Amino acid sequence: MSLFDSTQLALETALRGASMRQELLTNNLANINTPGYQRQDLDFHSALRAAQASGADPTTVSFRPTTDPARTVRADGSGLDADQEAASLAKNALEYQSLVQVMTARVHIMQTAIGVR
């Protein structure tokens, strides 16, 4: 029997996905002036949703970064837009923070239930 329920496991997996996405978005911004650089992103929401719909263990979900080679937004062949990347980075950071807050609240509830808090 696991100490953590499927919700907690899904939260942990979402946190892992948000962390991976943050790294990709940060790399995008770091390469904003690299000619020909193609934007990378990660749709961890869809992968997690599919796992939950199929009844799979959320901890087994693997995330794969995606690129869109057909996307060119600048004359140097780059697929990046600095404003869009910064907005995506900020949005993902807020989502990551929200996930941490929910996980922390759930841990505090468990600690209270077992009398260690």
Backbone as numpy.savetxt, mean C-alpha at the origin, in Angstrom:
# Nx Ny Nz CAx CAy CAz Cx Cy Cz
-5.10 -22.51 16.97 -5.94 -21.33 16.97 -5.05 -20.08 16.97
-5.36 -19.16 16.10 -4.57 -17.94 15.97 -5.07 -16.87 16.94
-4.15 -16.09 17.45 -4.50 -14.99 18.33 -5.19 -13.87 17.54
-4.84 -13.74 16.28 -5.38 -12.67 15.46 -6.45 -13.18 14.52
-7.52 -12.40 14.37 -8.61 -12.77 13.48 -8.31 -12.32 12.05
-9.21 -12.65 11.15 -8.98 -12.34 9.73 -8.90 -10.84 9.48
-9.61 -10.05 10.28 -9.54 -8.60 10.12 -8.16 -8.08 10.44
-7.58 -8.56 11.53 -6.24 -8.13 11.91 -5.21 -8.56 10.86
-5.37 -9.77 10.34 -4.45 -10.25 9.31 -4.58 -9.43 8.03
-5.82 -9.05 7.69 -6.04 -8.22 6.51 -5.44 -6.83 6.71
-5.56 -6.30 7.92 -4.96 -5.00 8.22 -3.45 -5.05 8.08
-2.84 -6.12 8.59 -1.39 -6.27 8.46 -0.96 -6.35 7.01
-1.74 -7.07 6.21 -1.42 -7.20 4.79 -1.60 -5.87 4.07
-2.66 -5.15 4.41 -2.88 -3.82 3.82 -1.75 -2.87 4.19
-1.28 -2.97 5.42 -0.16 -2.14 5.87 1.11 -2.46 5.07
1.33 -3.74 4.82 2.48 -4.16 4.01 2.35 -3.61 2.58
1.13 -3.68 2.03 0.90 -3.15 0.68 1.08 -1.65 0.61
0.58 -0.94 1.62 0.73 0.52 1.64 2.19 0.91 1.78
2.94 0.14 2.54 4.37 0.41 2.69 5.11 0.20 1.37
4.78 -0.88 0.68 5.41 -1.15 -0.62 5.05 -0.04 -1.62
3.79 0.38 -1.60 3.35 1.43 -2.52 4.07 2.74 -2.21
4.25 3.05 -0.93 4.95 4.27 -0.54 6.37 4.28 -1.11
7.02 3.14 -1.04 8.38 3.03 -1.58 8.40 3.28 -3.09
7.44 2.69 -3.80 7.37 2.88 -5.26 7.10 4.34 -5.61
6.17 4.96 -4.90 5.84 6.35 -5.18 7.01 7.27 -4.86
7.75 6.95 -3.82 8.94 7.72 -3.47 9.99 7.58 -4.57
10.16 6.37 -5.09 11.09 6.15 -6.20 10.67 6.94 -7.43
9.36 7.00 -7.67 8.88 7.79 -8.80 9.31 9.25 -8.66
9.09 9.81 -7.48 9.49 11.21 -7.27 10.99 11.40 -7.37
11.75 10.42 -6.89 13.21 10.52 -6.96 13.69 10.50 -8.41
12.93 9.90 -9.29 13.31 9.79 -10.70 12.53 10.75 -11.59
11.99 11.80 -11.02 11.15 12.72 -11.77 11.88 13.34 -12.96
13.18 13.51 -12.86 13.95 14.11 -13.96 14.76 13.09 -14.75
14.45 11.81 -14.60 15.16 10.77 -15.33 14.43 10.54 -16.66
15.07 10.88 -17.78 14.42 10.69 -19.08 14.04 9.22 -19.30
12.83 9.02 -19.76 12.37 7.67 -20.09 11.90 6.84 -18.90
12.02 7.37 -17.69 11.60 6.60 -16.50 10.10 6.37 -16.55
9.69 5.14 -16.29 8.28 4.80 -16.30 7.76 4.66 -14.87
6.65 5.27 -14.66 5.99 5.29 -13.35 5.66 3.87 -12.89
5.92 3.59 -11.61 5.54 2.32 -11.01 4.50 2.58 -9.93
3.59 1.64 -9.79 2.56 1.77 -8.77 2.17 0.38 -8.30
1.35 0.35 -7.28 0.93 -0.92 -6.71 -0.52 -0.80 -6.28
-1.36 -1.66 -6.81 -2.78 -1.69 -6.43 -2.98 -2.82 -5.43
-2.59 -2.55 -4.18 -2.71 -3.59 -3.17 -4.16 -3.81 -2.75
-5.00 -2.81 -2.97 -6.41 -2.95 -2.61 -7.07 -4.10 -3.38
-6.84 -4.14 -4.68 -7.46 -5.18 -5.51 -6.95 -6.56 -5.15
-5.66 -6.69 -4.90 -5.09 -7.99 -4.55 -5.66 -8.48 -3.22
-5.77 -7.59 -2.26 -6.32 -7.97 -0.96 -7.81 -8.29 -1.07
-8.54 -7.49 -1.83 -9.97 -7.73 -2.04 -10.20 -9.09 -2.69
-9.40 -9.43 -3.68 -9.54 -10.72 -4.36 -9.25 -11.87 -3.41
-8.25 -11.72 -2.57 -7.92 -12.77 -1.60 -9.07 -12.96 -0.61
-9.63 -11.87 -0.14 -10.74 -11.97 0.80 -11.97 -12.59 0.16
-12.24 -12.23 -1.09 -13.40 -12.77 -1.79 -13.28 -14.27 -2.01
-12.04 -14.74 -2.22 -11.84 -16.17 -2.45 -11.67 -16.95 -1.16
-11.60 -16.25 -0.02 -11.43 -16.92 1.25 -9.99 -17.29 1.56
-9.05 -16.75 0.78 -7.63 -17.05 0.99 -7.11 -16.34 2.23
-6.07 -16.88 2.79 -5.40 -16.28 3.94 -4.77 -14.96 3.49
-5.14 -13.84 4.12 -4.61 -12.55 3.69 -3.09 -12.45 3.75
-2.47 -13.21 4.64 -1.01 -13.11 4.78 -0.27 -13.72 3.59
-0.97 -14.48 2.76 -0.32 -15.10 1.60 -0.40 -14.24 0.34
-1.05 -13.10 0.44 -1.19 -12.22 -0.73 0.17 -11.66 -1.11
0.47 -11.77 -2.40 1.72 -11.17 -2.90 1.36 -9.99 -3.78
2.14 -8.95 -3.67 1.89 -7.72 -4.41 2.92 -7.58 -5.52
2.45 -7.14 -6.68 3.31 -6.95 -7.84 3.19 -5.52 -8.35
4.31 -4.80 -8.39 4.28 -3.44 -8.95 3.91 -3.48 -10.43
3.26 -2.42 -10.88 2.88 -2.32 -12.28 3.48 -1.06 -12.89
3.69 -1.12 -14.19 4.10 0.05 -14.96 3.17 0.17 -16.15
3.11 1.35 -16.71 2.30 1.57 -17.90 3.21 2.18 -18.97
3.88 1.32 -19.77 4.84 1.84 -20.74 4.20 2.73 -21.81
2.90 2.63 -22.00 2.24 3.48 -22.99 2.01 4.89 -22.46
2.17 5.06 -21.17 1.93 6.37 -20.55 3.18 7.24 -20.68
3.07 8.28 -21.45 4.15 9.26 -21.58 3.52 10.63 -21.39
3.98 11.34 -20.38 3.38 12.64 -20.10 4.34 13.80 -20.37
5.60 13.47 -20.68 6.57 14.53 -20.93 7.35 14.25 -22.21
7.94 15.29 -22.73 8.67 15.19 -23.99 9.90 14.29 -23.89
10.47 14.13 -22.70 11.66 13.30 -22.54 11.33 11.81 -22.42
10.06 11.47 -22.61 9.64 10.06 -22.57 9.27 9.57 -21.19
9.33 10.44 -20.21 8.99 10.06 -18.84 7.48 9.91 -18.68
7.10 8.98 -17.84 5.69 8.77 -17.55 5.28 9.36 -16.23
5.97 10.41 -15.80 5.72 10.99 -14.48 5.19 12.41 -14.56
4.30 12.71 -13.65 3.83 14.06 -13.44 4.06 14.36 -11.96
4.91 15.34 -11.66 5.33 15.61 -10.28 4.15 15.89 -9.35
3.18 16.66 -9.81 2.02 16.97 -8.97 1.20 15.73 -8.66
1.00 14.90 -9.66 0.22 13.67 -9.46 0.96 12.72 -8.51
2.26 12.62 -8.66 3.05 11.73 -7.79 3.01 12.22 -6.35
3.15 13.53 -6.15 3.12 14.09 -4.80 1.75 13.87 -4.16
0.68 14.03 -4.93 -0.67 13.80 -4.41 -0.87 12.33 -4.05
-0.40 11.43 -4.91 -0.53 9.99 -4.64 0.27 9.60 -3.40
1.44 10.19 -3.24 2.28 9.91 -2.08 1.60 10.38 -0.80
1.03 11.56 -0.81 0.33 12.10 0.37 -0.89 11.25 0.71
-1.66 10.88 -0.30 -2.85 10.05 -0.07 -2.47 8.70 0.52
-1.43 8.10 -0.01 -1.00 6.80 0.49 -0.47 6.90 1.92
0.22 7.99 2.22 0.73 8.19 3.59 -0.42 8.32 4.59
-1.48 9.01 4.19 -2.65 9.12 5.06 -3.32 7.76 5.27
-3.39 6.98 4.21 -3.98 5.65 4.33 -3.13 4.77 5.24
-1.82 4.84 5.09 -0.91 4.07 5.95 -1.12 4.47 7.41
-1.18 5.75 7.67 -1.39 6.25 9.03 -2.72 5.76 9.59
-3.76 5.76 8.78 -5.07 5.27 9.22 -5.02 3.79 9.57
-4.33 3.02 8.76 -4.20 1.59 9.04 -3.48 1.35 10.36
-2.44 2.11 10.60 -1.69 1.97 11.86 -2.59 2.32 13.04
-3.38 3.37 12.91 -4.27 3.76 14.00 -5.32 2.69 14.29
-5.89 2.10 13.26 -6.88 1.04 13.46 -6.23 -0.18 14.11
-5.05 -0.55 13.63 -4.35 -1.70 14.22 -4.00 -1.44 15.68
-3.55 -0.24 15.99 -3.21 0.11 17.36 -4.44 0.03 18.26
-5.56 0.53 17.80 -6.79 0.48 18.57 -7.21 -0.96 18.83
-7.07 -1.82 17.83 -7.45 -3.23 18.01 -6.52 -3.92 19.02
-5.25 -3.60 18.98 -4.30 -4.19 19.95 -4.65 -3.72 21.36
-4.99 -2.44 21.51 -5.36 -1.93 22.83 -6.62 -2.63 23.34
-7.57 -2.89 22.48 -8.78 -3.62 22.87 -8.41 -5.01 23.37
-7.53 -5.69 22.65 -7.11 -7.04 23.08 -6.36 -6.98 24.41
-5.51 -5.97 24.58 -4.78 -5.83 25.84 -5.74 -5.59 27.00
-6.75 -4.78 26.78 -7.75 -4.52 27.81 -8.52 -5.79 28.14
-8.85 -6.56 27.10 -9.63 -7.78 27.31 -8.85 -8.83 28.13
-7.54 -8.86 27.97 -6.77 -9.86 28.72 -6.17 -9.29 30.01
-6.46 -7.99 30.25 -6.09 -7.38 31.51 -4.66 -6.94 31.65
-4.00 -6.63 30.57 -2.61 -6.15 30.64 -2.52 -4.65 30.40
-3.63 -4.02 30.34 -3.64 -2.58 30.07 -4.52 -1.87 31.05
